[in-house]
Amino acid sequence: MKQSRIMSLVEAATNVVVGYVLAIATQIVVFPWFGIETGLAEHLTIGLAFVGVSLVRGYLLRRLFEAIRMRSAE
């Protein structure tokens, strides 16, 4: 069964929100281990950068695997 467009949107949005929260939490824990001291604003900004990279990566991988799937179906 094919996933509806609405559910694809819900999945993508959930993935972004969860990824952002995890990125911030990871930075807050890991940065001090390396002597990196930043405030919450910096953590939020860095998290946004990681989310942006993750979105691009996820999109490109989905398109790659869709192209592979289409070629194998021919």
Buried (B, 14 or more C-beta within 10 A) or exposed (E): EEEEEEEEEEEBEEBBEEBBEEBBEEBEEEBEEEEEEBEEEEBBEBBEEBBEEBBEEBEEEEEEEEEEEEEEEE
